[in-house]
Amino acid sequence: WKPSMIATAWRRWVRPSAAHARPRLSCIRTFLRGREAPACGTRERLARRSSSSIRWRGFSSEFAGLGGLTHRLNQIAEQAIGKEDIQRARDERDRLLHTLSKDDVSKRRLVHNTCLKAAANAGLRTEAERMYSEIVGDIGEEDLNSKTFGKMMEACANSEPPDPVGAKKWAAKMQEVGLETDVEMFNILIHCHARLGEIGEAESIFDTMLKEEGIEPNAITFNSLIDSCAQLGDVERANRWFDEMQRVGLRPDVRTWNALINARAKRGKATR
C-alpha cells in the first residue's frame, strides 16, 4: 500500500467541500486491493436501492395475484357490451375472491367494483342490481363506497333508453348510507339527461351542484351539458356553455369540440 495509492483514493472518493466529508472506506479498500471501485457513494446507493427493491418486491408479491387478475378483470369490464362479457367478468371475480380472505374488505370491494364496472359500461341495469346484491351479501352495505354507487348510476345512464329516475334513486341511496356527494355523481346525472336531450333537467342539476352543494364543475360537466345541447341541435346554447367553460378556466378537449361539431351538424351548420 503505497502512500500515492492512498492519496489517489482519497482524492477520488472524498468530497472535501462537504462539512461531513469523510473517506468512503469501502471504496478505498477496494481500490487498495487492486480492483476498480465504483464512483464515490455508488455502492451505498446501490445497496439502499437493492434493500428498497427487496422490500417492494415483498410488498408486490403480497398483491401479485390481486394485481394480475384485477388487470384482466378491468380489461373485460372496459370492453363489456353484452351478457357474455358480464359472465366472463363474474368468472374472473369469483376466481379472485376465492384467493382473498373474508377480512380483506377493501380488496374484496375493489374486485366487486371492477366487476360492477362491466355491467355499468354495458348499460345492463338488471345485471348491475344483481351484482350490487352480491356485494352487499359479501362485505355488507356499510362498507360500500362512492365507486359502487357511481357504477350503479352509470348502469342507468348507459342503458337503452337512459334511466334518470334510476340514477337519481342510486344517488339518494348513496346519501342515505352516509357517503358525500361529489362531482362525479352529478356528472353522471347530467350525462343521463344529456343522452335524452333534456337540457333543462341537465342545467337544473348543474345549478344544484354549484349553488346548493358548492361543488365545482370540471371539464366532464361542461362536456355533458354541451352534449345535451348537441342532441337538440341548439348551437347557441352549446356556445354559451362553451364560453362559460372557458370563463371558469377549463380547457376544452376533444370531446368538447366533437360536441360542438355535432350541435352544428344537427342544426345543419357545417361552419361557424
Phi, psi and chi 1 to 4 in degrees:
 res  aa     phi    psi   chi1   chi2   chi3   chi4
   1 TRP       -   96.7  -64.6    3.0      -      -
   2 LYS   -80.3  147.9  -62.3  179.5 -179.3  179.7
   3 PRO   -56.3  -33.2  -24.9   33.6      -      -
   4 SER   -64.8  -34.6   59.8      -      -      -
   5 MET   -67.8  -41.8  -64.2  173.8   63.9      -
   6 ILE   -64.4  -41.9  -62.6  175.9      -      -
   7 ALA   -62.6  -41.6      -      -      -      -
   8 THR   -63.2  -44.5  -59.0      -      -      -
   9 ALA   -61.9  -39.7      -      -      -      -
  10 TRP   -63.1  -43.5 -175.3  -87.3      -      -
  11 ARG   -66.9  -35.9  -75.2 -165.5  -54.8  -88.9
  12 ARG   -80.3  -31.9  -69.6 -177.3   61.8  179.5
  13 TRP  -122.7   19.8  -65.1  -59.1      -      -
  14 VAL  -125.1  135.5  175.7      -      -      -
  15 ARG  -103.9   95.2  -70.6  177.2  -71.2 -175.7
  16 PRO   -64.3  -23.8   -6.8   16.1      -      -
  17 SER   -71.5  -23.4   60.1      -      -      -
  18 ALA   -78.1  141.7      -      -      -      -
  19 ALA   -64.9  -30.7      -      -      -      -
  20 HIS  -101.1   20.4   59.1  -79.6      -      -
  21 ALA   -60.4  136.4      -      -      -      -
  22 ARG  -154.6  156.8   66.4  177.5 -174.4  -86.6
  23 PRO   -64.9  142.2   23.0  -33.7      -      -
  24 ARG   -81.7   94.9  -56.5  -69.3 -163.9 -135.6
  25 LEU   -60.2  -36.9  -64.1  179.1      -      -
  26 SER   -63.6  -38.1   60.6      -      -      -
  27 CYS   -67.6  -41.4  -65.1      -      -      -
  28 ILE   -65.0  -43.5  -66.4  176.5      -      -
  29 ARG   -61.1  -42.4  -69.8 -165.4 -170.8  100.6
  30 THR   -61.5  -41.9  -56.4      -      -      -
  31 PHE   -62.7  -44.6  179.9   83.3      -      -
  32 LEU   -68.9  -24.1  -66.1  176.8      -      -
  33 ARG   -82.6    2.5  -72.6  170.0 -175.9  160.6
  34 GLY    93.7    7.6      -      -      -      -
  35 ARG  -109.7  147.7  -62.8 -166.4  -61.3  -89.4
  36 GLU   -72.8  124.1 -175.2   64.5   24.6      -
  37 ALA   -89.2  155.5      -      -      -      -
  38 PRO   -68.8  166.1   26.0  -34.1      -      -
  39 ALA   -60.0  157.8      -      -      -      -
  40 CYS   -55.3  123.7 -178.1      -      -      -
  41 GLY    88.6  -11.5      -      -      -      -
  42 THR   -63.4  -43.6  -59.7      -      -      -
  43 ARG   -60.7  -42.5  176.2  169.4  -64.6 -179.4
  44 GLU   -64.7  -40.7  -71.5   80.7   -6.4      -
  45 ARG   -65.5  -41.3  -71.8 -164.3  -61.9  -88.0
  46 LEU   -62.8  -38.9  -70.4  176.1      -      -
  47 ALA   -64.0  -43.7      -      -      -      -
  48 ARG   -65.9  -40.6  -73.3 -164.8  -62.1  -89.8
  49 ARG   -64.0  -40.9 -175.8 -179.2  -58.3  174.0
  50 SER   -62.7  -43.8  176.5      -      -      -
  51 SER   -62.5  -42.6  174.6      -      -      -
  52 SER   -64.3  -39.7  173.8      -      -      -
  53 SER   -63.0  -39.7  176.4      -      -      -
  54 ILE   -63.5  -43.5  -69.1  171.1      -      -
  55 ARG   -64.0  -40.2  -70.8 -164.7  -59.7  -89.4
  56 TRP   -67.4  -39.2  172.4 -109.5      -      -
  57 ARG   -64.0  -36.6  -75.4 -162.1  -61.1  -89.1
  58 GLY   -64.8  -40.9      -      -      -      -
  59 PHE   -66.9  -43.2  175.6   80.8      -      -
  60 SER   -66.4  -38.2  -61.6      -      -      -
  61 SER   -62.5  -28.9   63.2      -      -      -
  62 GLU   -63.9  -32.2 -179.3 -178.3   -5.6      -
  63 PHE  -110.9   15.9  -62.6   98.9      -      -
  64 ALA   -59.2  -49.5      -      -      -      -
  65 GLY   -63.3  -40.9      -      -      -      -
  66 LEU   -61.6  -49.8  179.2   67.6      -      -
  67 GLY   -62.7  -43.0      -      -      -      -
  68 GLY   -63.0  -52.0      -      -      -      -
  69 LEU   -69.9  -35.1  -75.9 -179.9      -      -
  70 THR   -64.1  -36.8  -57.9      -      -      -
  71 HIS   -62.2  -46.4  176.8   68.5      -      -
  72 ARG   -65.8  -40.1  -68.6 -165.0  -68.2  -86.6
  73 LEU   -62.6  -40.5 -177.0   56.7      -      -
  74 ASN   -66.3  -37.1 -171.6   62.1      -      -
  75 GLN   -62.4  -42.1  -74.1 -177.2  -37.8      -
  76 ILE   -63.6  -43.0  -64.8  171.8      -      -
  77 ALA   -64.2  -39.1      -      -      -      -
  78 GLU   -63.7  -31.6  -72.2  -75.6   -3.9      -
  79 GLN  -103.7    5.4  -58.6  170.3    4.6      -
  80 ALA   -66.2  130.0      -      -      -      -
  81 ILE  -133.4  -12.1   57.3  174.6      -      -
  82 GLY  -151.4 -177.1      -      -      -      -
  83 LYS   -68.0  -29.1  -69.6 -171.9  175.8 -178.4
  84 GLU   -63.3  -40.3  -68.8 -175.7    0.3      -
  85 ASP   -66.7  -37.2  -61.4  -42.5      -      -
  86 ILE   -61.9  -41.2  -58.7  -60.4      -      -
  87 GLN   -66.7  -39.0 -172.6   56.7   50.0      -
  88 ARG   -62.2  -41.0  -70.9  175.1   57.3 -149.8
  89 ALA   -64.0  -40.0      -      -      -      -
  90 ARG   -62.5  -42.7  -75.7 -179.9 -179.4  -83.2
  91 ASP   -61.4  -44.6  -67.6  -18.8      -      -
  92 GLU   -64.1  -41.2  -70.0  -70.1  -17.7      -
  93 ARG   -61.1  -48.8  178.2 -157.4   63.0 -175.8
  94 ASP   -63.2  -38.3  -66.0  -18.0      -      -
  95 ARG   -64.3  -39.3 -171.2  174.5  -60.5  117.5
  96 LEU   -73.4  -42.0 -178.8   53.4      -      -
  97 LEU   -61.3  -31.0  -70.1  175.6      -      -
  98 HIS   -63.7  -26.1 -176.8   70.1      -      -
  99 THR   -88.0   -7.7   67.4      -      -      -
 100 LEU  -103.9  147.7  -61.4  174.3      -      -
 101 SER   -72.9  150.6  167.3      -      -      -
 102 LYS   -62.3  -23.6  -78.2  -73.7 -174.1  179.7
 103 ASP   -80.1  -14.2  -63.1  -31.1      -      -
 104 ASP   -82.8   69.9  -67.0  -24.7      -      -
 105 VAL   -63.7  -44.0  174.5      -      -      -
 106 SER   -63.0  -40.3   60.6      -      -      -
 107 LYS   -69.6  -40.9  -60.7  176.1 -169.2  175.5
 108 ARG   -66.0  -37.3  -61.7 -177.9   75.5   86.6
 109 ARG   -64.5  -40.5 -179.2  176.6   57.9 -149.4
 110 LEU   -58.9  -44.9  170.8   63.5      -      -
 111 VAL   -64.1  -46.3  173.6      -      -      -
 112 HIS   -60.4  -45.2  -80.4  -61.8      -      -
 113 ASN   -64.0  -36.2  -74.9  -11.8      -      -
 114 THR   -66.3  -39.1  -53.1      -      -      -
 115 CYS   -67.8  -40.0 -174.6      -      -      -
 116 LEU   -62.0  -28.6 -175.5   57.7      -      -
 117 LYS   -60.2  -31.8 -178.4  179.3  179.0 -179.7
 118 ALA   -63.8  -46.3      -      -      -      -
 119 ALA   -66.2  -36.4      -      -      -      -
 120 ALA   -65.9  -45.3      -      -      -      -
 121 ASN   -65.9  -34.4  -72.5  -10.2      -      -
 122 ALA   -80.2  -11.3      -      -      -      -
 123 GLY    69.6   30.9      -      -      -      -
 124 LEU   -99.2   94.7  -60.3  176.3      -      -
 125 ARG   -65.7  -40.7  -72.0  173.5  -67.6  171.3
 126 THR   -62.8  -43.7  -56.0      -      -      -
 127 GLU   -65.0  -39.0  -69.3  -65.3  -27.3      -
 128 ALA   -63.0  -41.3      -      -      -      -
 129 GLU   -66.7  -36.3  -70.8  170.7   -2.8      -
 130 ARG   -63.9  -43.8  -75.4  179.8   55.8 -163.6
 131 MET   -63.8  -38.1  -70.9 -177.0 -176.9      -
 132 TYR   -60.8  -44.1  178.2   85.1      -      -
 133 SER   -61.4  -37.7  -60.9      -      -      -
 134 GLU   -68.2  -36.8  -67.4  164.8   -4.1      -
 135 ILE   -64.3  -48.0  -62.1  172.3      -      -
 136 VAL   -60.6  -39.7  172.7      -      -      -
 137 GLY   -66.3  -26.6      -      -      -      -
 138 ASP   -88.1  -51.9 -175.3   23.7      -      -
 139 ILE  -114.0   -9.2   64.3  175.5      -      -
 140 GLY    90.0  151.1      -      -      -      -
 141 GLU   -69.3  -28.2 -164.2  170.9   60.0      -
 142 GLU   -69.6  -16.9   65.2  -81.1    1.6      -
 143 ASP  -102.6   11.2  -72.9  -47.0      -      -
 144 LEU   -74.3  157.9  -58.5  179.0      -      -
 145 ASN  -127.1 -179.8   60.8   10.2      -      -
 146 SER   -63.4  -27.5   59.1      -      -      -
 147 LYS   -62.9  -39.5  -66.2  -66.4 -175.9 -176.6
 148 THR   -60.2  -50.5  -50.9      -      -      -
 149 PHE   -70.4  -31.4  -69.0   98.7      -      -
 150 GLY   -62.1  -40.5      -      -      -      -
 151 LYS   -68.0  -35.2  -65.4  -53.5  174.9 -172.5
 152 MET   -64.8  -39.9  -65.0  -57.4  -59.6      -
 153 MET   -66.8  -38.5  -66.1  171.4   63.1      -
 154 GLU   -63.9  -36.8  -76.0 -177.5   22.5      -
 155 ALA   -60.8  -37.1      -      -      -      -
 156 CYS   -71.8  -40.9  -63.4      -      -      -
 157 ALA   -69.2  -32.0      -      -      -      -
 158 ASN   -92.6   -2.2  -66.2  -26.8      -      -
 159 SER   -73.8  167.1   63.8      -      -      -
 160 GLU  -118.2  111.6  -65.9  -65.8  -16.3      -
 161 PRO   -77.9  165.7   31.4  -36.0      -      -
 162 PRO   -59.4  148.2  -23.3   33.3      -      -
 163 ASP  -119.7   83.8 -179.1   14.6      -      -
 164 PRO   -64.9  -31.4   21.0  -31.0      -      -
 165 VAL   -64.0  -44.4  175.1      -      -      -
 166 GLY   -65.1  -39.5      -      -      -      -
 167 ALA   -62.6  -41.9      -      -      -      -
 168 LYS   -67.3  -33.1  -69.3  175.8 -179.5  176.7
 169 LYS   -62.4  -42.0 -179.8 -166.5   77.1  172.2
 170 TRP   -72.5  -30.9  -73.6  109.3      -      -
 171 ALA   -65.0  -41.4      -      -      -      -
 172 ALA   -66.4  -38.3      -      -      -      -
 173 LYS   -63.9  -37.4 -178.5   71.9  171.8  177.2
 174 MET   -60.7  -41.6  174.0 -179.9  170.1      -
 175 GLN   -72.3  -31.6  -66.9  174.4  -61.0      -
 176 GLU   -63.0  -35.8  -74.7  177.1   11.5      -
 177 VAL   -84.7    3.9  -60.2      -      -      -
 178 GLY    93.8   12.8      -      -      -      -
 179 LEU   -90.6  141.0  -65.0  171.4      -      -
 180 GLU   -78.9  146.6  -65.5 -176.2   -1.8      -
 181 THR   -72.8  152.5   56.5      -      -      -
 182 ASP  -143.3  176.5   55.3   19.3      -      -
 183 VAL   -65.2  -30.4   67.9      -      -      -
 184 GLU   -64.2  -40.5  -69.1 -176.8    7.7      -
 185 MET   -61.4  -47.1 -173.6 -160.9   80.9      -
 186 PHE   -67.0  -34.3  -76.4  101.9      -      -
 187 ASN   -62.5  -38.6  -75.6  -13.7      -      -
 188 ILE   -66.2  -42.0  -64.2  170.0      -      -
 189 LEU   -63.2  -43.8  -68.0  174.7      -      -
 190 ILE   -63.7  -42.3  -67.9  173.0      -      -
 191 HIS   -61.4  -38.6  171.0   66.2      -      -
 192 CYS   -62.1  -46.5 -170.8      -      -      -
 193 HIS   -71.2  -31.0  -73.2  -72.5      -      -
 194 ALA   -63.0  -39.5      -      -      -      -
 195 ARG   -63.9  -27.8  -70.4 -166.7   63.0 -150.2
 196 LEU   -89.1   -5.2  -67.2  169.7      -      -
 197 GLY    74.2   20.3      -      -      -      -
 198 GLU   -91.2   77.2  -62.7  175.1  -13.4      -
 199 ILE   -65.9  -35.4 -179.5   60.4      -      -
 200 GLY   -61.8  -44.7      -      -      -      -
 201 GLU   -65.9  -40.1  -70.1  -68.5  -25.7      -
 202 ALA   -62.7  -42.5      -      -      -      -
 203 GLU   -67.9  -34.5  -70.0  176.7  -22.1      -
 204 SER   -64.1  -40.9  176.2      -      -      -
 205 ILE   -65.9  -38.3  -67.0  171.1      -      -
 206 PHE   -60.7  -44.5  177.6   85.0      -      -
 207 ASP   -63.0  -40.1  -69.7  -22.5      -      -
 208 THR   -63.0  -43.7  -59.5      -      -      -
 209 MET   -61.3  -44.3  176.4 -174.6   75.1      -
 210 LEU   -80.9  -46.1 -170.1   61.8      -      -
 211 LYS   -89.7  -40.2  -62.2  176.1 -179.1  177.7
 212 GLU   -89.0  -41.7  -63.3 -177.7   16.5      -
 213 GLU   -93.0  -18.8  -61.4  -67.0  -24.6      -
 214 GLY    69.2   29.6      -      -      -      -
 215 ILE   -98.9  128.0  -63.1  174.9      -      -
 216 GLU   -76.6  135.2  -66.6  -65.9  -32.2      -
 217 PRO   -73.8  160.9   28.1  -34.1      -      -
 218 ASN  -123.7 -173.1   57.0   20.3      -      -
 219 ALA   -61.1  -35.9      -      -      -      -
 220 ILE   -63.1  -37.6  -63.1  174.2      -      -
 221 THR   -58.9  -51.0  -47.7      -      -      -
 222 PHE   -69.0  -34.9  -74.7  100.1      -      -
 223 ASN   -61.6  -40.0  -73.5  -18.0      -      -
 224 SER   -66.7  -39.4  -65.4      -      -      -
 225 LEU   -64.5  -42.8  -71.4  166.3      -      -
 226 ILE   -66.1  -36.4  -63.0  172.6      -      -
 227 ASP   -59.2  -43.3  -87.1  -21.6      -      -
 228 SER   -64.0  -36.1   63.5      -      -      -
 229 CYS   -66.6  -38.0  -61.0      -      -      -
 230 ALA   -64.1  -34.3      -      -      -      -
 231 GLN   -59.8  -30.6  -64.5  -65.1  -36.3      -
 232 LEU   -99.6   -4.8  -58.4  174.8      -      -
 233 GLY    69.8   25.5      -      -      -      -
 234 ASP   -87.2   86.1 -167.6  -21.8      -      -
 235 VAL   -66.0  -43.3  177.3      -      -      -
 236 GLU   -61.7  -43.1  -70.8   74.4   17.0      -
 237 ARG   -66.5  -40.4 -147.0  166.4 -172.0  171.2
 238 ALA   -61.1  -40.7      -      -      -      -
 239 ASN   -64.2  -37.6  -72.7  -19.7      -      -
 240 ARG   -64.0  -42.4  -73.0 -159.0  -59.2  -89.9
 241 TRP   -69.3  -33.3  -76.9  113.9      -      -
 242 PHE   -63.8  -44.0  177.0   74.0      -      -
 243 ASP   -65.7  -38.3  -66.4  -21.9      -      -
 244 GLU   -66.2  -37.4  178.4   66.1   14.6      -
 245 MET   -59.3  -44.5  178.1 -178.4 -173.2      -
 246 GLN   -71.9  -33.3  -67.2 -179.1  -58.0      -
 247 ARG   -63.0  -35.8 -171.8 -171.2   70.0   78.8
 248 VAL   -85.1    3.2  -60.7      -      -      -
 249 GLY    92.2   16.2      -      -      -      -
 250 LEU   -97.3  138.9  -65.4  172.7      -      -
 251 ARG   -90.9  129.8  175.4  177.9  -67.5 -177.3
 252 PRO   -63.0  145.7  -19.6   31.7      -      -
 253 ASP  -120.0 -169.5   55.8   19.9      -      -
 254 VAL   -60.2  -41.3  172.9      -      -      -
 255 ARG   -63.5  -36.0 -175.4 -177.2  167.2 -170.3
 256 THR   -60.8  -50.5  -48.0      -      -      -
 257 TRP   -65.3  -37.6  -64.5  111.0      -      -
 258 ASN   -61.9  -40.7  -74.7  -17.1      -      -
 259 ALA   -64.8  -40.4      -      -      -      -
 260 LEU   -65.1  -39.5  -70.7  171.2      -      -
 261 ILE   -64.8  -41.4  -67.5  171.4      -      -
 262 ASN   -63.6  -38.3  -70.6  -22.2      -      -
 263 ALA   -61.6  -42.1      -      -      -      -
 264 ARG   -70.8  -34.6  -76.6  152.8 -178.5   74.8
 265 ALA   -65.6  -39.6      -      -      -      -
 266 LYS   -64.2  -35.9  -72.8  -93.3 -173.4  177.2
 267 ARG   -83.9  -11.9 -176.0   75.1  170.5  -90.9
 268 GLY    84.1   21.0      -      -      -      -
 269 LYS  -106.9  113.5  -67.4 -176.8  177.1  179.8
 270 ALA   -83.3  -23.4      -      -      -      -
 271 THR  -133.5  161.7   60.0      -      -      -
 272 ARG  -109.8      - -178.1 -179.4  179.9 -178.7
